[in-house]
Amino acid sequence: MDSQQLNVGLIGYGIAGAVFHAPLISTTPGLRLAAVVTSDPVRREQVAERHPQAALFADADALLAAAPELGLDLVVVASPNRTHVPLATAALRAGLPVVVDKPLAGTAAEGEQLAELARERGLLFSVFQNRRWDGDFRTVQQLVASGRLGRVNRFESRFERWRPELKGGWRELADPAEVGGVLYDLGAHLVDQALVLFGPAVRVYAEVDVRRDGAQTDDDSFLALTHADGTRSHLWMSATAGDLGPRFRVLGSAGAYVVHGLDGQEDALREGGTPADPEWGVCAPEHWGSFRAGEVVEPVATLPGSYQDYYAGLARALRGLGPVPVEAADAVAALRVLEAAQRSARTGQAVEL
């Protein structure tokens, strides 16, 4: 491909499409948001206002039919979870590179089938795992790689929220085809981060619970992973936490790293910000974490968050200038862990991988 802009078609303009993908695509040099699929009248008006250059389509079939005319170079699937597999399959069969929002699929087998289809067609295929570019996670990566913490014995990671009332929507439906619940919604991020840091998991124990009145799917879950290198990851995901624990607590032989609060990029995107804004992703000193070793407590500057790096890397990969920023195999590995977590929760026993 040449140096001209690459045309991107976005399927879905809910939270994933409107808050994350559209702003990130439209502010990435070399990418152009050429088309958006949504049938919702209000969302269509929002697209027309925010991205007037983008053609609008009511369904994915219409977008794929128009792909040659639009000169599409990439399709991004940011629709509800139940549609990820059929829409990604259709786009790949149409000969188009594909990005799928997390979770890639409801099962590891489905995820592997998609990856194999992409390999057979020689097409780029990636999964949007934006939380790899959270500033606090990037800081943990740096601390682990530098050896400052020594050998990491336990990695604690939390996505906790206080939402005692149900919000409604497909994520809270009981039908397994919806791939709802916090295990797959938030756990897809937490498991991916743990595997990035410490490699494959060989053992999974999980507690997957439904706590709120009227809830149909899990809203309070815990996973304990044992990695092949001996590190243990303890992962919490909850919508019922009235008191939020540390985002990360990393315990090593030479000290610990502790940080509270969530990376601010999602909130900034929800408020209409983009990576083009000055000071994007910068964490204020009062929100930095700290290195701790007994009575020693030292602040650790949080690295800037950089969600824009995902699509910048993807643009390079589309031009043959580098690897995809997230491999499909990584998403399949995370799905195997989540499936093992479901089995563990049903039986009360740890599952060997």
TIDRENSE-390513 format. One record per residue (C-alpha): x, y, z. Coordinates in steps of 0.25 Angstrom, whole numbers, always signed. Layout:
! TIDRENSE-390513
<pt><east>X</east><north>Y</north><up>Z</up></pt>
...
//
This chain:
! TIDRENSE-390513
<pt><east>+0</east><north>+0</north><up>+0</up></pt>
<pt><east>+4</east><north>+14</north><up>-3</up></pt>
<pt><east>+5</east><north>+26</north><up>+6</up></pt>
<pt><east>-9</east><north>+31</north><up>+4</up></pt>
<pt><east>-19</east><north>+30</north><up>+15</up></pt>
<pt><east>-25</east><north>+16</north><up>+18</up></pt>
<pt><east>-40</east><north>+16</north><up>+18</up></pt>
<pt><east>-47</east><north>+9</north><up>+30</up></pt>
<pt><east>-61</east><north>+4</north><up>+31</up></pt>
<pt><east>-67</east><north>+4</north><up>+45</up></pt>
<pt><east>-78</east><north>-6</north><up>+48</up></pt>
<pt><east>-85</east><north>-1</north><up>+61</up></pt>
<pt><east>-87</east><north>+13</north><up>+67</up></pt>
<pt><east>-91</east><north>+9</north><up>+81</up></pt>
<pt><east>-81</east><north>+12</north><up>+93</up></pt>
<pt><east>-70</east><north>+4</north><up>+86</up></pt>
<pt><east>-71</east><north>+11</north><up>+73</up></pt>
<pt><east>-75</east><north>+25</north><up>+77</up></pt>
<pt><east>-66</east><north>+27</north><up>+89</up></pt>
<pt><east>-54</east><north>+18</north><up>+85</up></pt>
<pt><east>-52</east><north>+14</north><up>+71</up></pt>
<pt><east>-57</east><north>+26</north><up>+63</up></pt>
<pt><east>-49</east><north>+37</north><up>+71</up></pt>
<pt><east>-37</east><north>+28</north><up>+70</up></pt>
<pt><east>-38</east><north>+25</north><up>+56</up></pt>
<pt><east>-41</east><north>+39</north><up>+51</up></pt>
<pt><east>-29</east><north>+45</north><up>+59</up></pt>
<pt><east>-19</east><north>+34</north><up>+54</up></pt>
<pt><east>-9</east><north>+40</north><up>+43</up></pt>
<pt><east>-11</east><north>+31</north><up>+31</up></pt>
<pt><east>-25</east><north>+26</north><up>+34</up></pt>
<pt><east>-38</east><north>+32</north><up>+29</up></pt>
<pt><east>-52</east><north>+28</north><up>+35</up></pt>
<pt><east>-59</east><north>+26</north><up>+22</up></pt>
<pt><east>-72</east><north>+19</north><up>+26</up></pt>
<pt><east>-80</east><north>+15</north><up>+38</up></pt>
<pt><east>-91</east><north>+5</north><up>+40</up></pt>
<pt><east>-103</east><north>+8</north><up>+49</up></pt>
<pt><east>-118</east><north>+7</north><up>+47</up></pt>
<pt><east>-121</east><north>+16</north><up>+60</up></pt>
<pt><east>-127</east><north>+29</north><up>+55</up></pt>
<pt><east>-120</east><north>+37</north><up>+67</up></pt>
<pt><east>-107</east><north>+31</north><up>+65</up></pt>
<pt><east>-107</east><north>+33</north><up>+50</up></pt>
<pt><east>-109</east><north>+48</north><up>+53</up></pt>
<pt><east>-97</east><north>+47</north><up>+63</up></pt>
<pt><east>-89</east><north>+41</north><up>+52</up></pt>
<pt><east>-93</east><north>+52</north><up>+42</up></pt>
<pt><east>-90</east><north>+63</north><up>+52</up></pt>
<pt><east>-76</east><north>+58</north><up>+57</up></pt>
<pt><east>-71</east><north>+51</north><up>+44</up></pt>
<pt><east>-78</east><north>+57</north><up>+32</up></pt>
<pt><east>-68</east><north>+51</north><up>+23</up></pt>
<pt><east>-73</east><north>+37</north><up>+26</up></pt>
<pt><east>-83</east><north>+30</north><up>+18</up></pt>
<pt><east>-94</east><north>+24</north><up>+26</up></pt>
<pt><east>-100</east><north>+10</north><up>+24</up></pt>
<pt><east>-112</east><north>+3</north><up>+31</up></pt>
<pt><east>-105</east><north>-11</north><up>+32</up></pt>
<pt><east>-92</east><north>-18</north><up>+30</up></pt>
<pt><east>-96</east><north>-25</north><up>+17</up></pt>
<pt><east>-98</east><north>-11</north><up>+10</up></pt>
<pt><east>-85</east><north>-7</north><up>+15</up></pt>
<pt><east>-78</east><north>-19</north><up>+10</up></pt>
<pt><east>-85</east><north>-18</north><up>-4</up></pt>
<pt><east>-80</east><north>-4</north><up>-5</up></pt>
<pt><east>-66</east><north>-7</north><up>+0</up></pt>
<pt><east>-59</east><north>-7</north><up>-14</up></pt>
<pt><east>-66</east><north>+7</north><up>-17</up></pt>
<pt><east>-61</east><north>+12</north><up>-4</up></pt>
<pt><east>-47</east><north>+7</north><up>-6</up></pt>
<pt><east>-48</east><north>+1</north><up>+8</up></pt>
<pt><east>-35</east><north>-4</north><up>+14</up></pt>
<pt><east>-40</east><north>-9</north><up>+28</up></pt>
<pt><east>-53</east><north>-12</north><up>+35</up></pt>
<pt><east>-54</east><north>-10</north><up>+50</up></pt>
<pt><east>-65</east><north>-19</north><up>+57</up></pt>
<pt><east>-70</east><north>-11</north><up>+69</up></pt>
<pt><east>-84</east><north>-16</north><up>+70</up></pt>
<pt><east>-90</east><north>-25</north><up>+81</up></pt>
<pt><east>-82</east><north>-37</north><up>+85</up></pt>
<pt><east>-92</east><north>-47</north><up>+79</up></pt>
<pt><east>-89</east><north>-41</north><up>+65</up></pt>
<pt><east>-74</east><north>-41</north><up>+66</up></pt>
<pt><east>-72</east><north>-55</north><up>+59</up></pt>
<pt><east>-82</east><north>-54</north><up>+48</up></pt>
<pt><east>-78</east><north>-40</north><up>+44</up></pt>
<pt><east>-63</east><north>-42</north><up>+45</up></pt>
<pt><east>-65</east><north>-55</north><up>+36</up></pt>
<pt><east>-73</east><north>-48</north><up>+26</up></pt>
<pt><east>-63</east><north>-37</north><up>+25</up></pt>
<pt><east>-51</east><north>-46</north><up>+24</up></pt>
<pt><east>-59</east><north>-54</north><up>+13</up></pt>
<pt><east>-60</east><north>-41</north><up>+6</up></pt>
<pt><east>-45</east><north>-40</north><up>+5</up></pt>
<pt><east>-44</east><north>-29</north><up>+16</up></pt>
<pt><east>-34</east><north>-28</north><up>+27</up></pt>
<pt><east>-42</east><north>-27</north><up>+41</up></pt>
<pt><east>-41</east><north>-22</north><up>+55</up></pt>
<pt><east>-50</east><north>-28</north><up>+65</up></pt>
<pt><east>-53</east><north>-21</north><up>+78</up></pt>
<pt><east>-51</east><north>-30</north><up>+91</up></pt>
<pt><east>-56</east><north>-40</north><up>+94</up></pt>
<pt><east>-52</east><north>-46</north><up>+80</up></pt>
<pt><east>-63</east><north>-57</north><up>+82</up></pt>
<pt><east>-71</east><north>-65</north><up>+92</up></pt>
<pt><east>-62</east><north>-77</north><up>+91</up></pt>
<pt><east>-47</east><north>-80</north><up>+88</up></pt>
<pt><east>-51</east><north>-89</north><up>+77</up></pt>
<pt><east>-59</east><north>-78</north><up>+70</up></pt>
<pt><east>-47</east><north>-69</north><up>+71</up></pt>
<pt><east>-37</east><north>-79</north><up>+66</up></pt>
<pt><east>-47</east><north>-81</north><up>+54</up></pt>
<pt><east>-46</east><north>-66</north><up>+51</up></pt>
<pt><east>-31</east><north>-66</north><up>+52</up></pt>
<pt><east>-30</east><north>-78</north><up>+43</up></pt>
<pt><east>-39</east><north>-71</north><up>+32</up></pt>
<pt><east>-31</east><north>-59</north><up>+33</up></pt>
<pt><east>-18</east><north>-67</north><up>+31</up></pt>
<pt><east>-24</east><north>-75</north><up>+19</up></pt>
<pt><east>-28</east><north>-62</north><up>+12</up></pt>
<pt><east>-15</east><north>-55</north><up>+16</up></pt>
<pt><east>-22</east><north>-44</north><up>+23</up></pt>
<pt><east>-18</east><north>-35</north><up>+34</up></pt>
<pt><east>-26</east><north>-39</north><up>+47</up></pt>
<pt><east>-25</east><north>-32</north><up>+60</up></pt>
<pt><east>-33</east><north>-30</north><up>+73</up></pt>
<pt><east>-35</east><north>-17</north><up>+80</up></pt>
<pt><east>-29</east><north>-18</north><up>+94</up></pt>
<pt><east>-27</east><north>-3</north><up>+97</up></pt>
<pt><east>-24</east><north>-6</north><up>+112</up></pt>
<pt><east>-10</east><north>-10</north><up>+108</up></pt>
<pt><east>-8</east><north>+5</north><up>+106</up></pt>
<pt><east>-13</east><north>+10</north><up>+119</up></pt>
<pt><east>-3</east><north>+18</north><up>+126</up></pt>
<pt><east>-3</east><north>+11</north><up>+139</up></pt>
<pt><east>-2</east><north>-3</north><up>+132</up></pt>
<pt><east>+10</east><north>+3</north><up>+123</up></pt>
<pt><east>+16</east><north>+7</north><up>+137</up></pt>
<pt><east>+15</east><north>-7</north><up>+142</up></pt>
<pt><east>+21</east><north>-13</north><up>+130</up></pt>
<pt><east>+33</east><north>-3</north><up>+131</up></pt>
<pt><east>+35</east><north>-7</north><up>+146</up></pt>
<pt><east>+34</east><north>-22</north><up>+143</up></pt>
<pt><east>+44</east><north>-21</north><up>+132</up></pt>
<pt><east>+54</east><north>-12</north><up>+139</up></pt>
<pt><east>+55</east><north>-22</north><up>+151</up></pt>
<pt><east>+52</east><north>-12</north><up>+161</up></pt>
<pt><east>+41</east><north>-20</north><up>+168</up></pt>
<pt><east>+50</east><north>-33</north><up>+167</up></pt>
<pt><east>+43</east><north>-46</north><up>+164</up></pt>
<pt><east>+28</east><north>-43</north><up>+164</up></pt>
<pt><east>+21</east><north>-53</north><up>+173</up></pt>
<pt><east>+7</east><north>-48</north><up>+172</up></pt>
<pt><east>+0</east><north>-38</north><up>+162</up></pt>
<pt><east>-13</east><north>-32</north><up>+167</up></pt>
<pt><east>-22</east><north>-25</north><up>+157</up></pt>
<pt><east>-36</east><north>-19</north><up>+159</up></pt>
<pt><east>-47</east><north>-13</north><up>+150</up></pt>
<pt><east>-57</east><north>-10</north><up>+161</up></pt>
<pt><east>-69</east><north>-1</north><up>+160</up></pt>
<pt><east>-81</east><north>+2</north><up>+169</up></pt>
<pt><east>-94</east><north>+0</north><up>+161</up></pt>
<pt><east>-104</east><north>-6</north><up>+170</up></pt>
<pt><east>-115</east><north>-3</north><up>+160</up></pt>
<pt><east>-116</east><north>-11</north><up>+147</up></pt>
<pt><east>-114</east><north>-2</north><up>+135</up></pt>
<pt><east>-121</east><north>-11</north><up>+125</up></pt>
<pt><east>-115</east><north>-14</north><up>+111</up></pt>
<pt><east>-110</east><north>-27</north><up>+105</up></pt>
<pt><east>-98</east><north>-28</north><up>+114</up></pt>
<pt><east>-107</east><north>-32</north><up>+125</up></pt>
<pt><east>-115</east><north>-42</north><up>+118</up></pt>
<pt><east>-115</east><north>-57</north><up>+122</up></pt>
<pt><east>-114</east><north>-63</north><up>+108</up></pt>
<pt><east>-100</east><north>-68</north><up>+106</up></pt>
<pt><east>-100</east><north>-64</north><up>+92</up></pt>
<pt><east>-99</east><north>-49</north><up>+97</up></pt>
<pt><east>-86</east><north>-52</north><up>+103</up></pt>
<pt><east>-90</east><north>-42</north><up>+114</up></pt>
<pt><east>-85</east><north>-41</north><up>+129</up></pt>
<pt><east>-73</east><north>-35</north><up>+136</up></pt>
<pt><east>-65</east><north>-48</north><up>+133</up></pt>
<pt><east>-64</east><north>-46</north><up>+118</up></pt>
<pt><east>-66</east><north>-31</north><up>+118</up></pt>
<pt><east>-56</east><north>-26</north><up>+129</up></pt>
<pt><east>-49</east><north>-40</north><up>+130</up></pt>
<pt><east>-45</east><north>-39</north><up>+115</up></pt>
<pt><east>-36</east><north>-27</north><up>+119</up></pt>
<pt><east>-30</east><north>-33</north><up>+132</up></pt>
<pt><east>-27</east><north>-46</north><up>+127</up></pt>
<pt><east>-20</east><north>-40</north><up>+114</up></pt>
<pt><east>-12</east><north>-31</north><up>+123</up></pt>
<pt><east>-7</east><north>-42</north><up>+132</up></pt>
<pt><east>-3</east><north>-51</north><up>+120</up></pt>
<pt><east>+4</east><north>-40</north><up>+114</up></pt>
<pt><east>+12</east><north>-38</north><up>+127</up></pt>
<pt><east>+15</east><north>-52</north><up>+131</up></pt>
<pt><east>+12</east><north>-61</north><up>+120</up></pt>
<pt><east>+3</east><north>-73</north><up>+119</up></pt>
<pt><east>-6</east><north>-78</north><up>+130</up></pt>
<pt><east>-5</east><north>-93</north><up>+134</up></pt>
<pt><east>-16</east><north>-93</north><up>+145</up></pt>
<pt><east>-29</east><north>-85</north><up>+147</up></pt>
<pt><east>-38</east><north>-84</north><up>+159</up></pt>
<pt><east>-50</east><north>-75</north><up>+158</up></pt>
<pt><east>-62</east><north>-70</north><up>+166</up></pt>
<pt><east>-73</east><north>-65</north><up>+157</up></pt>
<pt><east>-85</east><north>-59</north><up>+164</up></pt>
<pt><east>-98</east><north>-52</north><up>+162</up></pt>
<pt><east>-101</east><north>-42</north><up>+173</up></pt>
<pt><east>-111</east><north>-31</north><up>+169</up></pt>
<pt><east>-126</east><north>-33</north><up>+170</up></pt>
<pt><east>-131</east><north>-37</north><up>+157</up></pt>
<pt><east>-118</east><north>-39</north><up>+150</up></pt>
<pt><east>-117</east><north>-50</north><up>+140</up></pt>
<pt><east>-102</east><north>-51</north><up>+138</up></pt>
<pt><east>-89</east><north>-50</north><up>+146</up></pt>
<pt><east>-86</east><north>-36</north><up>+153</up></pt>
<pt><east>-76</east><north>-40</north><up>+163</up></pt>
<pt><east>-65</east><north>-49</north><up>+159</up></pt>
<pt><east>-51</east><north>-53</north><up>+163</up></pt>
<pt><east>-40</east><north>-61</north><up>+156</up></pt>
<pt><east>-27</east><north>-67</north><up>+161</up></pt>
<pt><east>-17</east><north>-70</north><up>+150</up></pt>
<pt><east>-4</east><north>-78</north><up>+152</up></pt>
<pt><east>+6</east><north>-75</north><up>+141</up></pt>
<pt><east>+16</east><north>-84</north><up>+135</up></pt>
<pt><east>+27</east><north>-76</north><up>+141</up></pt>
<pt><east>+21</east><north>-78</north><up>+155</up></pt>
<pt><east>+15</east><north>-64</north><up>+156</up></pt>
<pt><east>+1</east><north>-63</north><up>+162</up></pt>
<pt><east>-9</east><north>-53</north><up>+157</up></pt>
<pt><east>-21</east><north>-50</north><up>+165</up></pt>
<pt><east>-32</east><north>-42</north><up>+157</up></pt>
<pt><east>-45</east><north>-36</north><up>+162</up></pt>
<pt><east>-56</east><north>-30</north><up>+153</up></pt>
<pt><east>-69</east><north>-25</north><up>+159</up></pt>
<pt><east>-81</east><north>-16</north><up>+158</up></pt>
<pt><east>-84</east><north>-17</north><up>+173</up></pt>
<pt><east>-72</east><north>-11</north><up>+180</up></pt>
<pt><east>-76</east><north>+0</north><up>+189</up></pt>
<pt><east>-61</east><north>+2</north><up>+192</up></pt>
<pt><east>-51</east><north>+1</north><up>+181</up></pt>
<pt><east>-38</east><north>-6</north><up>+183</up></pt>
<pt><east>-25</east><north>-3</north><up>+177</up></pt>
<pt><east>-25</east><north>-3</north><up>+162</up></pt>
<pt><east>-11</east><north>-11</north><up>+163</up></pt>
<pt><east>-4</east><north>-16</north><up>+174</up></pt>
<pt><east>+9</east><north>-23</north><up>+169</up></pt>
<pt><east>+17</east><north>-31</north><up>+180</up></pt>
<pt><east>+31</east><north>-34</north><up>+177</up></pt>
<pt><east>+44</east><north>-40</north><up>+184</up></pt>
<pt><east>+50</east><north>-26</north><up>+184</up></pt>
<pt><east>+37</east><north>-17</north><up>+187</up></pt>
<pt><east>+23</east><north>-14</north><up>+182</up></pt>
<pt><east>+16</east><north>-5</north><up>+173</up></pt>
<pt><east>+2</east><north>+0</north><up>+177</up></pt>
<pt><east>-7</east><north>+10</north><up>+169</up></pt>
<pt><east>-21</east><north>+14</north><up>+171</up></pt>
<pt><east>-32</east><north>+19</north><up>+161</up></pt>
<pt><east>-34</east><north>+17</north><up>+146</up></pt>
<pt><east>-26</east><north>+22</north><up>+134</up></pt>
<pt><east>-33</east><north>+35</north><up>+130</up></pt>
<pt><east>-34</east><north>+32</north><up>+115</up></pt>
<pt><east>-47</east><north>+26</north><up>+115</up></pt>
<pt><east>-53</east><north>+38</north><up>+122</up></pt>
<pt><east>-46</east><north>+48</north><up>+113</up></pt>
<pt><east>-52</east><north>+41</north><up>+101</up></pt>
<pt><east>-66</east><north>+40</north><up>+107</up></pt>
<pt><east>-65</east><north>+55</north><up>+109</up></pt>
<pt><east>-61</east><north>+58</north><up>+94</up></pt>
<pt><east>-46</east><north>+58</north><up>+96</up></pt>
<pt><east>-37</east><north>+52</north><up>+86</up></pt>
<pt><east>-22</east><north>+48</north><up>+85</up></pt>
<pt><east>-20</east><north>+61</north><up>+77</up></pt>
<pt><east>-22</east><north>+69</north><up>+90</up></pt>
<pt><east>-10</east><north>+75</north><up>+98</up></pt>
<pt><east>-6</east><north>+67</north><up>+110</up></pt>
<pt><east>-14</east><north>+55</north><up>+105</up></pt>
<pt><east>-12</east><north>+42</north><up>+114</up></pt>
<pt><east>-4</east><north>+50</north><up>+124</up></pt>
<pt><east>-6</east><north>+46</north><up>+139</up></pt>
<pt><east>-6</east><north>+57</north><up>+149</up></pt>
<pt><east>+4</east><north>+54</north><up>+161</up></pt>
<pt><east>-6</east><north>+53</north><up>+171</up></pt>
<pt><east>-11</east><north>+40</north><up>+164</up></pt>
<pt><east>+2</east><north>+34</north><up>+162</up></pt>
<pt><east>+5</east><north>+21</north><up>+169</up></pt>
<pt><east>+17</east><north>+17</north><up>+178</up></pt>
<pt><east>+28</east><north>+8</north><up>+180</up></pt>
<pt><east>+27</east><north>+2</north><up>+194</up></pt>
<pt><east>+37</east><north>-7</north><up>+202</up></pt>
<pt><east>+34</east><north>-7</north><up>+217</up></pt>
<pt><east>+35</east><north>+7</north><up>+222</up></pt>
<pt><east>+41</east><north>+12</north><up>+208</up></pt>
<pt><east>+30</east><north>+19</north><up>+200</up></pt>
<pt><east>+34</east><north>+26</north><up>+187</up></pt>
<pt><east>+25</east><north>+32</north><up>+177</up></pt>
<pt><east>+26</east><north>+26</north><up>+163</up></pt>
<pt><east>+22</east><north>+35</north><up>+151</up></pt>
<pt><east>+11</east><north>+29</north><up>+143</up></pt>
<pt><east>+15</east><north>+27</north><up>+128</up></pt>
<pt><east>+5</east><north>+35</north><up>+119</up></pt>
<pt><east>-7</east><north>+26</north><up>+114</up></pt>
<pt><east>-6</east><north>+24</north><up>+99</up></pt>
<pt><east>-18</east><north>+18</north><up>+93</up></pt>
<pt><east>-14</east><north>+24</north><up>+79</up></pt>
<pt><east>-3</east><north>+15</north><up>+79</up></pt>
<pt><east>-12</east><north>+3</north><up>+75</up></pt>
<pt><east>-17</east><north>+9</north><up>+62</up></pt>
<pt><east>-4</east><north>+16</north><up>+59</up></pt>
<pt><east>+2</east><north>+2</north><up>+60</up></pt>
<pt><east>-9</east><north>-4</north><up>+52</up></pt>
<pt><east>-7</east><north>+6</north><up>+41</up></pt>
<pt><east>+8</east><north>+2</north><up>+40</up></pt>
<pt><east>+4</east><north>-13</north><up>+39</up></pt>
<pt><east>-6</east><north>-10</north><up>+28</up></pt>
<pt><east>+5</east><north>-4</north><up>+20</up></pt>
<pt><east>+14</east><north>-16</north><up>+23</up></pt>
<pt><east>+23</east><north>-8</north><up>+32</up></pt>
<pt><east>+21</east><north>-15</north><up>+45</up></pt>
<pt><east>+13</east><north>-26</north><up>+53</up></pt>
<pt><east>-1</east><north>-24</north><up>+57</up></pt>
<pt><east>-2</east><north>-18</north><up>+71</up></pt>
<pt><east>-10</east><north>-29</north><up>+76</up></pt>
<pt><east>-9</east><north>-43</north><up>+71</up></pt>
<pt><east>-22</east><north>-51</north><up>+69</up></pt>
<pt><east>-15</east><north>-63</north><up>+76</up></pt>
<pt><east>-14</east><north>-54</north><up>+89</up></pt>
<pt><east>-29</east><north>-52</north><up>+89</up></pt>
<pt><east>-31</east><north>-67</north><up>+87</up></pt>
<pt><east>-21</east><north>-70</north><up>+99</up></pt>
<pt><east>-30</east><north>-61</north><up>+108</up></pt>
<pt><east>-43</east><north>-67</north><up>+103</up></pt>
<pt><east>-37</east><north>-81</north><up>+108</up></pt>
<pt><east>-34</east><north>-75</north><up>+121</up></pt>
<pt><east>-48</east><north>-69</north><up>+122</up></pt>
<pt><east>-54</east><north>-83</north><up>+118</up></pt>
<pt><east>-46</east><north>-90</north><up>+129</up></pt>
<pt><east>-51</east><north>-79</north><up>+139</up></pt>
<pt><east>-66</east><north>-83</north><up>+135</up></pt>
<pt><east>-62</east><north>-98</north><up>+137</up></pt>
<pt><east>-55</east><north>-95</north><up>+150</up></pt>
<pt><east>-67</east><north>-87</north><up>+156</up></pt>
<pt><east>-77</east><north>-98</north><up>+152</up></pt>
<pt><east>-69</east><north>-109</north><up>+159</up></pt>
<pt><east>-62</east><north>-101</north><up>+170</up></pt>
<pt><east>-49</east><north>-107</north><up>+165</up></pt>
<pt><east>-36</east><north>-101</north><up>+159</up></pt>
<pt><east>-35</east><north>-104</north><up>+144</up></pt>
<pt><east>-22</east><north>-108</north><up>+138</up></pt>
<pt><east>-19</east><north>-103</north><up>+124</up></pt>
//
